[in-house]
């Protein structure tokens, strides 16, 4: 995961981003991304990112499983309708 570092009132802050766009206008930096995490300790930030990405992966896996079940059910129902229509 790409990490950016910046300072906020003298404190070093790290920002981990999952893709996206970074725009710099003078001293202002804007980040547009789907997932971002910030922290002052890089090791803690890395752990948080790993936990969050694992959770996101698990949610996506569950969604894919649900979609596959719906597709299989639809195929069975379509087959049953086709057989009855003969």
PDB file of N, CA, C and O in Angstrom:
ATOM      1  N   UNK A   1       0.842  -1.176   0.000  1.00  0.00           N
ATOM      2  CA  UNK A   1       0.000   0.000   0.000  1.00  0.00           C
ATOM      3  C   UNK A   1       0.879   1.228   0.000  1.00  0.00           C
ATOM      4  O   UNK A   1       1.782   1.340   0.830  1.00  0.00           O
ATOM      5  N   UNK A   2       0.639   2.147  -0.906  1.00  0.00           N
ATOM      6  CA  UNK A   2       1.428   3.378  -0.944  1.00  0.00           C
ATOM      7  C   UNK A   2       1.191   4.218   0.310  1.00  0.00           C
ATOM      8  O   UNK A   2       0.062   4.331   0.787  1.00  0.00           O
ATOM      9  N   UNK A   3       2.246   4.794   0.828  1.00  0.00           N
ATOM     10  CA  UNK A   3       2.153   5.617   2.035  1.00  0.00           C
ATOM     11  C   UNK A   3       2.696   7.003   1.744  1.00  0.00           C
ATOM     12  O   UNK A   3       3.735   7.154   1.101  1.00  0.00           O
ATOM     13  N   UNK A   4       1.989   8.008   2.221  1.00  0.00           N
ATOM     14  CA  UNK A   4       2.433   9.391   2.104  1.00  0.00           C
ATOM     15  C   UNK A   4       2.641   9.933   3.502  1.00  0.00           C
ATOM     16  O   UNK A   4       1.990   9.498   4.452  1.00  0.00           O
ATOM     17  N   UNK A   5       3.547  10.881   3.623  1.00  0.00           N
ATOM     18  CA  UNK A   5       3.839  11.489   4.919  1.00  0.00           C
ATOM     19  C   UNK A   5       3.617  12.987   4.810  1.00  0.00           C
ATOM     20  O   UNK A   5       3.983  13.612   3.815  1.00  0.00           O
ATOM     21  N   UNK A   6       3.011  13.560   5.853  1.00  0.00           N
ATOM     22  CA  UNK A   6       2.851  15.008   5.897  1.00  0.00           C
ATOM     23  C   UNK A   6       2.930  15.463   7.343  1.00  0.00           C
ATOM     24  O   UNK A   6       2.959  14.646   8.264  1.00  0.00           O
ATOM     25  N   UNK A   7       2.965  16.749   7.528  1.00  0.00           N
ATOM     26  CA  UNK A   7       3.064  17.317   8.874  1.00  0.00           C
ATOM     27  C   UNK A   7       1.836  18.167   9.146  1.00  0.00           C
ATOM     28  O   UNK A   7       1.441  18.993   8.323  1.00  0.00           O
ATOM     29  N   UNK A   8       1.235  17.956  10.317  1.00  0.00           N
ATOM     30  CA  UNK A   8       0.075  18.725  10.758  1.00  0.00           C
ATOM     31  C   UNK A   8       0.425  19.360  12.091  1.00  0.00           C
ATOM     32  O   UNK A   8       0.523  18.671  13.106  1.00  0.00           O
ATOM     33  N   UNK A   9       0.612  20.663  12.088  1.00  0.00           N
ATOM     34  CA  UNK A   9       1.013  21.416  13.278  1.00  0.00           C
ATOM     35  C   UNK A   9       2.273  20.811  13.909  1.00  0.00           C
ATOM     36  O   UNK A   9       2.372  20.655  15.126  1.00  0.00           O
ATOM     37  N   UNK A  10       3.229  20.477  13.038  1.00  0.00           N
ATOM     38  CA  UNK A  10       4.512  19.957  13.486  1.00  0.00           C
ATOM     39  C   UNK A  10       4.538  18.465  13.756  1.00  0.00           C
ATOM     40  O   UNK A  10       5.611  17.906  13.984  1.00  0.00           O
ATOM     41  N   UNK A  11       3.383  17.800  13.738  1.00  0.00           N
ATOM     42  CA  UNK A  11       3.326  16.355  13.991  1.00  0.00           C
ATOM     43  C   UNK A  11       3.393  15.600  12.670  1.00  0.00           C
ATOM     44  O   UNK A  11       2.686  15.928  11.717  1.00  0.00           O
ATOM     45  N   UNK A  12       4.257  14.579  12.629  1.00  0.00           N
ATOM     46  CA  UNK A  12       4.390  13.761  11.432  1.00  0.00           C
ATOM     47  C   UNK A  12       3.194  12.811  11.342  1.00  0.00           C
ATOM     48  O   UNK A  12       2.904  12.075  12.286  1.00  0.00           O
ATOM     49  N   UNK A  13       2.507  12.833  10.205  1.00  0.00           N
ATOM     50  CA  UNK A  13       1.326  12.006   9.973  1.00  0.00           C
ATOM     51  C   UNK A  13       1.560  11.183   8.712  1.00  0.00           C
ATOM     52  O   UNK A  13       2.069  11.688   7.712  1.00  0.00           O
ATOM     53  N   UNK A  14       1.182   9.909   8.773  1.00  0.00           N
ATOM     54  CA  UNK A  14       1.282   9.025   7.613  1.00  0.00           C
ATOM     55  C   UNK A  14      -0.116   8.752   7.084  1.00  0.00           C
ATOM     56  O   UNK A  14      -1.075   8.627   7.846  1.00  0.00           O
ATOM     57  N   UNK A  15      -0.212   8.661   5.771  1.00  0.00           N
ATOM     58  CA  UNK A  15      -1.477   8.395   5.112  1.00  0.00           C
ATOM     59  C   UNK A  15      -1.276   7.216   4.167  1.00  0.00           C
ATOM     60  O   UNK A  15      -0.466   7.288   3.242  1.00  0.00           O
ATOM     61  N   UNK A  16      -2.011   6.135   4.399  1.00  0.00           N
ATOM     62  CA  UNK A  16      -1.958   4.965   3.519  1.00  0.00           C
ATOM     63  C   UNK A  16      -3.173   5.025   2.610  1.00  0.00           C
ATOM     64  O   UNK A  16      -4.300   5.160   3.087  1.00  0.00           O
ATOM     65  N   UNK A  17      -2.954   4.925   1.305  1.00  0.00           N
ATOM     66  CA  UNK A  17      -4.052   5.026   0.347  1.00  0.00           C
ATOM     67  C   UNK A  17      -4.111   3.778  -0.521  1.00  0.00           C
ATOM     68  O   UNK A  17      -3.088   3.168  -0.830  1.00  0.00           O
ATOM     69  N   UNK A  18      -5.319   3.412  -0.905  1.00  0.00           N
ATOM     70  CA  UNK A  18      -5.551   2.260  -1.772  1.00  0.00           C
ATOM     71  C   UNK A  18      -5.922   2.796  -3.149  1.00  0.00           C
ATOM     72  O   UNK A  18      -7.096   2.847  -3.514  1.00  0.00           O
ATOM     73  N   UNK A  19      -4.909   3.194  -3.904  1.00  0.00           N
ATOM     74  CA  UNK A  19      -5.155   3.781  -5.218  1.00  0.00           C
ATOM     75  C   UNK A  19      -5.677   5.198  -5.078  1.00  0.00           C
ATOM     76  O   UNK A  19      -5.610   5.781  -3.996  1.00  0.00           O
ATOM     77  N   UNK A  20      -6.189   5.751  -6.148  1.00  0.00           N
ATOM     78  CA  UNK A  20      -6.769   7.079  -6.090  1.00  0.00           C
ATOM     79  C   UNK A  20      -5.910   8.119  -6.779  1.00  0.00           C
ATOM     80  O   UNK A  20      -5.015   7.807  -7.565  1.00  0.00           O
ATOM     81  N   UNK A  21      -6.216   9.376  -6.453  1.00  0.00           N
ATOM     82  CA  UNK A  21      -5.551  10.511  -7.090  1.00  0.00           C
ATOM     83  C   UNK A  21      -5.013  11.448  -6.024  1.00  0.00           C
ATOM     84  O   UNK A  21      -5.688  11.726  -5.033  1.00  0.00           O
ATOM     85  N   UNK A  22      -3.795  11.935  -6.228  1.00  0.00           N
ATOM     86  CA  UNK A  22      -3.184  12.922  -5.346  1.00  0.00           C
ATOM     87  C   UNK A  22      -2.950  14.183  -6.166  1.00  0.00           C
ATOM     88  O   UNK A  22      -2.329  14.137  -7.227  1.00  0.00           O
ATOM     89  N   UNK A  23      -3.455  15.315  -5.665  1.00  0.00           N
ATOM     90  CA  UNK A  23      -3.302  16.598  -6.360  1.00  0.00           C
ATOM     91  C   UNK A  23      -2.619  17.577  -5.416  1.00  0.00           C
ATOM     92  O   UNK A  23      -3.028  17.720  -4.264  1.00  0.00           O
ATOM     93  N   UNK A  24      -1.574  18.254  -5.904  1.00  0.00           N
ATOM     94  CA  UNK A  24      -0.857  19.239  -5.096  1.00  0.00           C
ATOM     95  C   UNK A  24      -1.033  20.606  -5.728  1.00  0.00           C
ATOM     96  O   UNK A  24      -0.684  20.822  -6.889  1.00  0.00           O
ATOM     97  N   UNK A  25      -1.584  21.531  -4.942  1.00  0.00           N
ATOM     98  CA  UNK A  25      -1.761  22.922  -5.372  1.00  0.00           C
ATOM     99  C   UNK A  25      -1.038  23.803  -4.373  1.00  0.00           C
ATOM    100  O   UNK A  25      -1.566  24.086  -3.297  1.00  0.00           O
ATOM    101  N   UNK A  26       0.169  24.242  -4.718  1.00  0.00           N
ATOM    102  CA  UNK A  26       0.963  25.021  -3.769  1.00  0.00           C
ATOM    103  C   UNK A  26       1.323  24.168  -2.574  1.00  0.00           C
ATOM    104  O   UNK A  26       1.902  23.093  -2.729  1.00  0.00           O
ATOM    105  N   UNK A  27       0.987  24.633  -1.388  1.00  0.00           N
ATOM    106  CA  UNK A  27       1.291  23.854  -0.182  1.00  0.00           C
ATOM    107  C   UNK A  27       0.142  22.919   0.200  1.00  0.00           C
ATOM    108  O   UNK A  27       0.258  22.160   1.161  1.00  0.00           O
ATOM    109  N   UNK A  28      -0.964  22.969  -0.544  1.00  0.00           N
ATOM    110  CA  UNK A  28      -2.123  22.128  -0.244  1.00  0.00           C
ATOM    111  C   UNK A  28      -2.065  20.841  -1.061  1.00  0.00           C
ATOM    112  O   UNK A  28      -1.812  20.870  -2.265  1.00  0.00           O
ATOM    113  N   UNK A  29      -2.301  19.715  -0.395  1.00  0.00           N
ATOM    114  CA  UNK A  29      -2.321  18.413  -1.056  1.00  0.00           C
ATOM    115  C   UNK A  29      -3.698  17.796  -0.845  1.00  0.00           C
ATOM    116  O   UNK A  29      -4.169  17.676   0.286  1.00  0.00           O
ATOM    117  N   UNK A  30      -4.335  17.409  -1.937  1.00  0.00           N
ATOM    118  CA  UNK A  30      -5.652  16.787  -1.879  1.00  0.00           C
ATOM    119  C   UNK A  30      -5.534  15.337  -2.318  1.00  0.00           C
ATOM    120  O   UNK A  30      -4.835  15.030  -3.284  1.00  0.00           O
ATOM    121  N   UNK A  31      -6.215  14.448  -1.609  1.00  0.00           N
ATOM    122  CA  UNK A  31      -6.200  13.029  -1.942  1.00  0.00           C
ATOM    123  C   UNK A  31      -7.636  12.572  -2.149  1.00  0.00           C
ATOM    124  O   UNK A  31      -8.502  12.810  -1.306  1.00  0.00           O
ATOM    125  N   UNK A  32      -7.880  11.918  -3.270  1.00  0.00           N
ATOM    126  CA  UNK A  32      -9.185  11.332  -3.548  1.00  0.00           C
ATOM    127  C   UNK A  32      -8.974   9.839  -3.739  1.00  0.00           C
ATOM    128  O   UNK A  32      -8.312   9.411  -4.685  1.00  0.00           O
ATOM    129  N   UNK A  33      -9.540   9.048  -2.833  1.00  0.00           N
ATOM    130  CA  UNK A  33      -9.343   7.607  -2.875  1.00  0.00           C
ATOM    131  C   UNK A  33     -10.534   6.911  -2.254  1.00  0.00           C
ATOM    132  O   UNK A  33     -11.293   7.511  -1.492  1.00  0.00           O
ATOM    133  N   UNK A  34     -10.690   5.660  -2.579  1.00  0.00           N
ATOM    134  CA  UNK A  34     -11.789   4.880  -2.012  1.00  0.00           C
ATOM    135  C   UNK A  34     -11.496   4.491  -0.569  1.00  0.00           C
ATOM    136  O   UNK A  34     -12.392   4.520   0.276  1.00  0.00           O
ATOM    137  N   UNK A  35     -10.265   4.131  -0.285  1.00  0.00           N
ATOM    138  CA  UNK A  35      -9.865   3.722   1.063  1.00  0.00           C
ATOM    139  C   UNK A  35      -8.591   4.449   1.457  1.00  0.00           C
ATOM    140  O   UNK A  35      -7.608   4.435   0.717  1.00  0.00           O
ATOM    141  N   UNK A  36      -8.609   5.082   2.618  1.00  0.00           N
ATOM    142  CA  UNK A  36      -7.417   5.757   3.138  1.00  0.00           C
ATOM    143  C   UNK A  36      -7.410   5.628   4.656  1.00  0.00           C
ATOM    144  O   UNK A  36      -8.460   5.616   5.298  1.00  0.00           O
ATOM    145  N   UNK A  37      -6.221   5.534   5.209  1.00  0.00           N
ATOM    146  CA  UNK A  37      -6.046   5.423   6.653  1.00  0.00           C
ATOM    147  C   UNK A  37      -4.923   6.354   7.056  1.00  0.00           C
ATOM    148  O   UNK A  37      -3.926   6.477   6.344  1.00  0.00           O
ATOM    149  N   UNK A  38      -5.080   7.013   8.200  1.00  0.00           N
ATOM    150  CA  UNK A  38      -4.023   7.913   8.646  1.00  0.00           C
ATOM    151  C   UNK A  38      -3.622   7.541  10.061  1.00  0.00           C
ATOM    152  O   UNK A  38      -4.422   7.039  10.850  1.00  0.00           O
ATOM    153  N   UNK A  39      -2.356   7.804  10.356  1.00  0.00           N
ATOM    154  CA  UNK A  39      -1.842   7.527  11.691  1.00  0.00           C
ATOM    155  C   UNK A  39      -0.493   8.176  11.883  1.00  0.00           C
ATOM    156  O   UNK A  39       0.167   8.572  10.922  1.00  0.00           O
ATOM    157  N   UNK A  40      -0.089   8.283  13.141  1.00  0.00           N
ATOM    158  CA  UNK A  40       1.196   8.918  13.438  1.00  0.00           C
ATOM    159  C   UNK A  40       2.320   7.898  13.587  1.00  0.00           C
ATOM    160  O   UNK A  40       3.494   8.268  13.563  1.00  0.00           O
ATOM    161  N   UNK A  41       1.980   6.627  13.741  1.00  0.00           N
ATOM    162  CA  UNK A  41       2.982   5.563  13.857  1.00  0.00           C
ATOM    163  C   UNK A  41       2.850   4.628  12.655  1.00  0.00           C
ATOM    164  O   UNK A  41       1.790   4.046  12.427  1.00  0.00           O
ATOM    165  N   UNK A  42       3.919   4.491  11.901  1.00  0.00           N
ATOM    166  CA  UNK A  42       3.870   3.717  10.664  1.00  0.00           C
ATOM    167  C   UNK A  42       3.549   2.246  10.920  1.00  0.00           C
ATOM    168  O   UNK A  42       2.773   1.652  10.171  1.00  0.00           O
ATOM    169  N   UNK A  43       4.129   1.648  11.961  1.00  0.00           N
ATOM    170  CA  UNK A  43       3.859   0.235  12.254  1.00  0.00           C
ATOM    171  C   UNK A  43       2.394   0.007  12.619  1.00  0.00           C
ATOM    172  O   UNK A  43       1.782  -0.963  12.171  1.00  0.00           O
ATOM    173  N   UNK A  44       1.832   0.903  13.434  1.00  0.00           N
ATOM    174  CA  UNK A  44       0.421   0.781  13.806  1.00  0.00           C
ATOM    175  C   UNK A  44      -0.476   0.974  12.589  1.00  0.00           C
ATOM    176  O   UNK A  44      -1.491   0.294  12.442  1.00  0.00           O
ATOM    177  N   UNK A  45      -0.099   1.894  11.730  1.00  0.00           N
ATOM    178  CA  UNK A  45      -0.863   2.141  10.511  1.00  0.00           C
ATOM    179  C   UNK A  45      -0.846   0.907   9.619  1.00  0.00           C
ATOM    180  O   UNK A  45      -1.873   0.538   9.050  1.00  0.00           O
ATOM    181  N   UNK A  46       0.301   0.273   9.496  1.00  0.00           N
ATOM    182  CA  UNK A  46       0.422  -0.934   8.677  1.00  0.00           C
ATOM    183  C   UNK A  46      -0.505  -2.034   9.207  1.00  0.00           C
ATOM    184  O   UNK A  46      -1.176  -2.710   8.427  1.00  0.00           O
ATOM    185  N   UNK A  47      -0.541  -2.210  10.524  1.00  0.00           N
ATOM    186  CA  UNK A  47      -1.421  -3.221  11.122  1.00  0.00           C
ATOM    187  C   UNK A  47      -2.891  -2.896  10.858  1.00  0.00           C
ATOM    188  O   UNK A  47      -3.676  -3.783  10.520  1.00  0.00           O
ATOM    189  N   UNK A  48      -3.259  -1.628  11.012  1.00  0.00           N
ATOM    190  CA  UNK A  48      -4.649  -1.227  10.769  1.00  0.00           C
ATOM    191  C   UNK A  48      -5.038  -1.470   9.320  1.00  0.00           C
ATOM    192  O   UNK A  48      -6.130  -1.963   9.037  1.00  0.00           O
ATOM    193  N   UNK A  49      -4.144  -1.122   8.406  1.00  0.00           N
ATOM    194  CA  UNK A  49      -4.420  -1.322   6.982  1.00  0.00           C
ATOM    195  C   UNK A  49      -4.613  -2.802   6.687  1.00  0.00           C
ATOM    196  O   UNK A  49      -5.551  -3.178   5.984  1.00  0.00           O
ATOM    197  N   UNK A  50      -3.736  -3.643   7.217  1.00  0.00           N
ATOM    198  CA  UNK A  50      -3.859  -5.082   6.987  1.00  0.00           C
ATOM    199  C   UNK A  50      -5.185  -5.609   7.520  1.00  0.00           C
ATOM    200  O   UNK A  50      -5.846  -6.408   6.857  1.00  0.00           O
ATOM    201  N   UNK A  51      -5.580  -5.165   8.716  1.00  0.00           N
ATOM    202  CA  UNK A  51      -6.854  -5.609   9.295  1.00  0.00           C
ATOM    203  C   UNK A  51      -8.036  -5.136   8.459  1.00  0.00           C
ATOM    204  O   UNK A  51      -8.958  -5.907   8.195  1.00  0.00           O
ATOM    205  N   UNK A  52      -8.013  -3.883   8.045  1.00  0.00           N
ATOM    206  CA  UNK A  52      -9.120  -3.335   7.259  1.00  0.00           C
ATOM    207  C   UNK A  52      -9.208  -3.996   5.888  1.00  0.00           C
ATOM    208  O   UNK A  52     -10.305  -4.312   5.427  1.00  0.00           O
ATOM    209  N   UNK A  53      -8.072  -4.210   5.232  1.00  0.00           N
ATOM    210  CA  UNK A  53      -8.094  -4.851   3.927  1.00  0.00           C
ATOM    211  C   UNK A  53      -8.553  -6.296   4.041  1.00  0.00           C
ATOM    212  O   UNK A  53      -9.247  -6.795   3.156  1.00  0.00           O
ATOM    213  N   UNK A  54      -8.172  -6.979   5.129  1.00  0.00           N
ATOM    214  CA  UNK A  54      -8.651  -8.345   5.345  1.00  0.00           C
ATOM    215  C   UNK A  54     -10.172  -8.332   5.486  1.00  0.00           C
ATOM    216  O   UNK A  54     -10.857  -9.176   4.908  1.00  0.00           O
ATOM    217  N   UNK A  55     -10.703  -7.374   6.256  1.00  0.00           N
ATOM    218  CA  UNK A  55     -12.154  -7.267   6.445  1.00  0.00           C
ATOM    219  C   UNK A  55     -12.850  -6.978   5.119  1.00  0.00           C
ATOM    220  O   UNK A  55     -13.892  -7.563   4.824  1.00  0.00           O
ATOM    221  N   UNK A  56     -12.283  -6.086   4.325  1.00  0.00           N
ATOM    222  CA  UNK A  56     -12.862  -5.767   3.015  1.00  0.00           C
ATOM    223  C   UNK A  56     -12.830  -6.992   2.112  1.00  0.00           C
ATOM    224  O   UNK A  56     -13.814  -7.285   1.434  1.00  0.00           O
ATOM    225  N   UNK A  57     -11.703  -7.717   2.095  1.00  0.00           N
ATOM    226  CA  UNK A  57     -11.595  -8.933   1.286  1.00  0.00           C
ATOM    227  C   UNK A  57     -12.645  -9.957   1.704  1.00  0.00           C
ATOM    228  O   UNK A  57     -13.253 -10.611   0.857  1.00  0.00           O
ATOM    229  N   UNK A  58     -12.856 -10.096   3.011  1.00  0.00           N
ATOM    230  CA  UNK A  58     -13.840 -11.053   3.516  1.00  0.00           C
ATOM    231  C   UNK A  58     -15.254 -10.649   3.084  1.00  0.00           C
ATOM    232  O   UNK A  58     -16.048 -11.502   2.686  1.00  0.00           O
ATOM    233  N   UNK A  59     -15.569  -9.360   3.161  1.00  0.00           N
ATOM    234  CA  UNK A  59     -16.887  -8.881   2.726  1.00  0.00           C
ATOM    235  C   UNK A  59     -17.082  -9.126   1.231  1.00  0.00           C
ATOM    236  O   UNK A  59     -18.161  -9.534   0.800  1.00  0.00           O
ATOM    237  N   UNK A  60     -16.046  -8.879   0.451  1.00  0.00           N
ATOM    238  CA  UNK A  60     -16.141  -9.104  -0.991  1.00  0.00           C
ATOM    239  C   UNK A  60     -16.300 -10.588  -1.294  1.00  0.00           C
ATOM    240  O   UNK A  60     -17.038 -10.953  -2.209  1.00  0.00           O
ATOM    241  N   UNK A  61     -15.618 -11.450  -0.539  1.00  0.00           N
ATOM    242  CA  UNK A  61     -15.746 -12.898  -0.724  1.00  0.00           C
ATOM    243  C   UNK A  61     -17.178 -13.338  -0.425  1.00  0.00           C
ATOM    244  O   UNK A  61     -17.760 -14.127  -1.169  1.00  0.00           O
ATOM    245  N   UNK A  62     -17.738 -12.824   0.664  1.00  0.00           N
ATOM    246  CA  UNK A  62     -19.116 -13.166   1.011  1.00  0.00           C
ATOM    247  C   UNK A  62     -20.090 -12.682  -0.061  1.00  0.00           C
ATOM    248  O   UNK A  62     -21.050 -13.380  -0.387  1.00  0.00           O
ATOM    249  N   UNK A  63     -19.853 -11.506  -0.602  1.00  0.00           N
ATOM    250  CA  UNK A  63     -20.719 -10.981  -1.663  1.00  0.00           C
ATOM    251  C   UNK A  63     -20.623 -11.845  -2.916  1.00  0.00           C
ATOM    252  O   UNK A  63     -21.640 -12.136  -3.545  1.00  0.00           O
ATOM    253  N   UNK A  64     -19.399 -12.261  -3.288  1.00  0.00           N
ATOM    254  CA  UNK A  64     -19.229 -13.127  -4.459  1.00  0.00           C
ATOM    255  C   UNK A  64     -19.946 -14.458  -4.256  1.00  0.00           C
ATOM    256  O   UNK A  64     -20.560 -14.984  -5.184  1.00  0.00           O
ATOM    257  N   UNK A  65     -19.868 -15.005  -3.037  1.00  0.00           N
ATOM    258  CA  UNK A  65     -20.550 -16.263  -2.728  1.00  0.00           C
ATOM    259  C   UNK A  65     -22.056 -16.098  -2.860  1.00  0.00           C
ATOM    260  O   UNK A  65     -22.724 -16.954  -3.439  1.00  0.00           O
ATOM    261  N   UNK A  66     -22.595 -15.007  -2.330  1.00  0.00           N
ATOM    262  CA  UNK A  66     -24.039 -14.757  -2.422  1.00  0.00           C
ATOM    263  C   UNK A  66     -24.474 -14.608  -3.877  1.00  0.00           C
ATOM    264  O   UNK A  66     -25.519 -15.127  -4.269  1.00  0.00           O
ATOM    265  N   UNK A  67     -23.687 -13.912  -4.669  1.00  0.00           N
ATOM    266  CA  UNK A  67     -24.019 -13.732  -6.086  1.00  0.00           C
ATOM    267  C   UNK A  67     -23.986 -15.071  -6.814  1.00  0.00           C
ATOM    268  O   UNK A  67     -24.861 -15.351  -7.634  1.00  0.00           O
ATOM    269  N   UNK A  68     -22.987 -15.898  -6.524  1.00  0.00           N
ATOM    270  CA  UNK A  68     -22.893 -17.215  -7.164  1.00  0.00           C
ATOM    271  C   UNK A  68     -24.108 -18.070  -6.811  1.00  0.00           C
ATOM    272  O   UNK A  68     -24.632 -18.786  -7.665  1.00  0.00           O
ATOM    273  N   UNK A  69     -24.558 -17.998  -5.559  1.00  0.00           N
ATOM    274  CA  UNK A  69     -25.750 -18.759  -5.153  1.00  0.00           C
ATOM    275  C   UNK A  69     -26.992 -18.262  -5.893  1.00  0.00           C
ATOM    276  O   UNK A  69     -27.816 -19.061  -6.338  1.00  0.00           O
ATOM    277  N   UNK A  70     -27.121 -16.949  -6.022  1.00  0.00           N
ATOM    278  CA  UNK A  70     -28.275 -16.394  -6.744  1.00  0.00           C
ATOM    279  C   UNK A  70     -28.246 -16.803  -8.211  1.00  0.00           C
ATOM    280  O   UNK A  70     -29.282 -17.132  -8.788  1.00  0.00           O
ATOM    281  N   UNK A  71     -27.052 -16.781  -8.818  1.00  0.00           N
ATOM    282  CA  UNK A  71     -26.932 -17.182 -10.218  1.00  0.00           C
ATOM    283  C   UNK A  71     -27.310 -18.648 -10.390  1.00  0.00           C
ATOM    284  O   UNK A  71     -28.006 -19.000 -11.342  1.00  0.00           O
ATOM    285  N   UNK A  72     -26.857 -19.508  -9.476  1.00  0.00           N
ATOM    286  CA  UNK A  72     -27.180 -20.935  -9.555  1.00  0.00           C
ATOM    287  C   UNK A  72     -28.680 -21.153  -9.385  1.00  0.00           C
ATOM    288  O   UNK A  72     -29.275 -21.960 -10.099  1.00  0.00           O
ATOM    289  N   UNK A  73     -29.287 -20.443  -8.452  1.00  0.00           N
ATOM    290  CA  UNK A  73     -30.729 -20.559  -8.235  1.00  0.00           C
ATOM    291  C   UNK A  73     -31.499 -20.099  -9.466  1.00  0.00           C
ATOM    292  O   UNK A  73     -32.467 -20.742  -9.872  1.00  0.00           O
ATOM    293  N   UNK A  74     -31.077 -18.999 -10.053  1.00  0.00           N
ATOM    294  CA  UNK A  74     -31.728 -18.492 -11.257  1.00  0.00           C
ATOM    295  C   UNK A  74     -31.614 -19.502 -12.395  1.00  0.00           C
ATOM    296  O   UNK A  74     -32.579 -19.722 -13.128  1.00  0.00           O
ATOM    297  N   UNK A  75     -30.449 -20.112 -12.545  1.00  0.00           N
ATOM    298  CA  UNK A  75     -30.251 -21.101 -13.606  1.00  0.00           C
ATOM    299  C   UNK A  75     -31.162 -22.310 -13.384  1.00  0.00           C
ATOM    300  O   UNK A  75     -31.752 -22.826 -14.333  1.00  0.00           O
ATOM    301  N   UNK A  76     -31.277 -22.766 -12.118  1.00  0.00           N
ATOM    302  CA  UNK A  76     -32.160 -23.903 -11.822  1.00  0.00           C
ATOM    303  C   UNK A  76     -33.618 -23.550 -12.122  1.00  0.00           C
ATOM    304  O   UNK A  76     -34.343 -24.350 -12.713  1.00  0.00           O
ATOM    305  N   UNK A  77     -34.040 -22.365 -11.717  1.00  0.00           N
ATOM    306  CA  UNK A  77     -35.421 -21.948 -11.958  1.00  0.00           C
ATOM    307  C   UNK A  77     -35.696 -21.792 -13.454  1.00  0.00           C
ATOM    308  O   UNK A  77     -36.770 -22.158 -13.931  1.00  0.00           O
ATOM    309  N   UNK A  78     -34.742 -21.258 -14.177  1.00  0.00           N
ATOM    310  CA  UNK A  78     -34.907 -21.096 -15.620  1.00  0.00           C
ATOM    311  C   UNK A  78     -35.006 -22.457 -16.292  1.00  0.00           C
ATOM    312  O   UNK A  78     -35.829 -22.656 -17.185  1.00  0.00           O
ATOM    313  N   UNK A  79     -34.164 -23.396 -15.859  1.00  0.00           N
ATOM    314  CA  UNK A  79     -34.200 -24.752 -16.412  1.00  0.00           C
ATOM    315  C   UNK A  79     -35.542 -25.405 -16.115  1.00  0.00           C
ATOM    316  O   UNK A  79     -36.119 -26.059 -16.984  1.00  0.00           O
ATOM    317  N   UNK A  80     -36.043 -25.233 -14.897  1.00  0.00           N
ATOM    318  CA  UNK A  80     -37.339 -25.813 -14.533  1.00  0.00           C
ATOM    319  C   UNK A  80     -38.454 -25.220 -15.389  1.00  0.00           C
ATOM    320  O   UNK A  80     -39.341 -25.951 -15.828  1.00  0.00           O
ATOM    321  N   UNK A  81     -38.427 -23.932 -15.630  1.00  0.00           N
ATOM    322  CA  UNK A  81     -39.444 -23.298 -16.475  1.00  0.00           C
ATOM    323  C   UNK A  81     -39.358 -23.795 -17.911  1.00  0.00           C
ATOM    324  O   UNK A  81     -40.381 -24.011 -18.561  1.00  0.00           O
ATOM    325  N   UNK A  82     -38.141 -23.975 -18.401  1.00  0.00           N
ATOM    326  CA  UNK A  82     -37.939 -24.444 -19.767  1.00  0.00           C
ATOM    327  C   UNK A  82     -38.467 -25.863 -19.923  1.00  0.00           C
ATOM    328  O   UNK A  82     -39.111 -26.175 -20.924  1.00  0.00           O
ATOM    329  N   UNK A  83     -38.202 -26.731 -18.942  1.00  0.00           N
ATOM    330  CA  UNK A  83     -38.658 -28.122 -18.992  1.00  0.00           C
ATOM    331  C   UNK A  83     -40.183 -28.169 -18.921  1.00  0.00           C
ATOM    332  O   UNK A  83     -40.804 -28.950 -19.643  1.00  0.00           O
ATOM    333  N   UNK A  84     -40.797 -27.355 -18.072  1.00  0.00           N
ATOM    334  CA  UNK A  84     -42.254 -27.330 -17.947  1.00  0.00           C
ATOM    335  C   UNK A  84     -42.915 -26.807 -19.212  1.00  0.00           C
ATOM    336  O   UNK A  84     -44.033 -27.205 -19.538  1.00  0.00           O
ATOM    337  N   UNK A  85     -42.247 -25.933 -19.915  1.00  0.00           N
ATOM    338  CA  UNK A  85     -42.822 -25.320 -21.115  1.00  0.00           C
ATOM    339  C   UNK A  85     -42.836 -26.228 -22.319  1.00  0.00           C
ATOM    340  O   UNK A  85     -43.442 -25.872 -23.330  1.00  0.00           O
ATOM    341  N   UNK A  86     -42.210 -27.364 -22.266  1.00  0.00           N
ATOM    342  CA  UNK A  86     -42.147 -28.272 -23.425  1.00  0.00           C
ATOM    343  C   UNK A  86     -43.426 -28.991 -23.642  1.00  0.00           C
ATOM    344  O   UNK A  86     -43.535 -29.789 -24.573  1.00  0.00           O
TER     345      UNK A  86
END
